[in-house]
Amino acid sequence: MLTHNPKVRKEINHLADSADSTIRQLRHAARDTRDAAGPVSEEVKALIGQLEHTIEVLAREGSAESLRAGRRMRERAADMAERLRAQTSEGMMRARERMDGAVEQAQQRVAESPLKAIGLAAAIGALIGLMLASRHRDDE
């Protein structure tokens, strides 16, 4: 069998390590995006709650000053929401750049060594087949 050859096994293991590294990079990029958006989102939610409460108090007072203050608070909330959108967009762009880099790296490796890629795909397919066959036997 092809996978019993030490050189083939070494190449398959190397390619599997590269694939694992790429998957880790993708996971880190997704986590970074999620982490960047989280704190700002909570800050905006808290500000909106504070804004609603302040508007209620100011509306009861009914003065012109309260209306101006309400407008300033709305503007502040809108500014914070815009900052959140910008930070989220920036985080998504960073994640997209990392993923693009990882995909390009994977494509480069496959282009440099197509036989390695085919061998790895065959090995992975064989492993999945063995696992499914073993599972099917266990179910019976």
N, C-alpha and C positions, 0 to 999 in steps of 0.2 A: 504494500500500500504506500502511496506517495508520502503520507504523513509520517511514516517510519524513518524516512531519510533525515538525518540530523541537520543537514543544510536547509532542507525544506522546512523542517520544524522550527529552526532558528529564524528563518525569514518570516514564517507565519507568526511566530511570537513577537518579532520586532514590529510587524504590521499591526498586530493586535494591541501592542503597547502604544503605538502611534494613534490608533483609533481611540483608545481609552483617554489619552492625553487630550485629544480634540474634544471628546465628549465632556471632559472636566472643564475645559475652557468655555464651552458653550454654557454649561451650568453656572459657572462663575459670572459670565456676562449677564445671564438672566437674573441672577441674585443681585448683582450690582444695580441693575435697573430698578428692581423691586425695592431695594434698600434706599436708593436715592429718592424715590417718589414717596415712600412711607411717611417720614417725619413732616414733610411739607404738607402733605394731605391732611394730617391730623391738625396741623397748625391752622390751615384754612377752615376746617370744620369747626374748631374752637372759636375762631374769629367770627364765623358766620353766626354761631350761637350767641356770642357776645353782642354782635351787631343786632340780631333780632331782639334781644332783651333791651338794649339801649334804645332802639327805635320805638319799642312799646312805651318805655318810660318817657321818651321825648314826645311822642304823640299825645300822651296824656297831658303833658305840660302845654302843648299847643303853641309854643312861641316860635317866632321866626328864627331865633337862635337854634332851637331844637331841630328845625328843618334843615338848617345849614349843617349842623353837626351830623345829622342823619345822612346827608349827601356825602360828607367827608368820609364817614364810616363805610358807605357803599363803595366809594372810590378806592378806599384802602382795601376792602375785600376784593374788589375787581383786580387791583394791582397784585394782590397776593395770589389770586387764582391764575393770573397771567404768568407769574413767576413759577407757579407749580407746573403749568403747561410747558413752559420753557425748559425747566429742569427735567421733567419727564421726557420731553422730546430729546433733550441732550443725552439722557441716559439710554434711551432707545437707540439713538444713533451710535453711541459707543458700543452698545451690545451688537448692533447690526454690523459695525465695522469689525468687531472681534469675530463674529460668526462668519463674515465674508472672508476674513483672513484664514480662519480655520478651514473653511471650504476650499479656498484656493490652495492651501497647504496640502490638503488631502488630494485634490485634483492633481497637483504637481507630483506627489508621490506615486499616484496611480499612473500618471503619464510617464514618469521615470522608470517605473517597474510594473508594467501591466501584468506580467506573469505572476508577480507577487500578489497583486490584487486579485487575480483570478484564483490563485491558490488559496488565499485567505477566504475568499467568498465560498470556494468549494469546501474548505475545512469548516467554516461556520455552518454551511448548509448541512454538512455531514453530522456535525455536533447537534444541531437542532433536530435533524432526523433521528439520531440516536436517542435524544431526550424524549421526543414524541413517541418513539417506538417503546421505550422503557415505561413511559407513563401509561401508554395504551395497555401494555402487559400488566401493569399494576392495577389498572381499573378492572381488568377481567378477572 
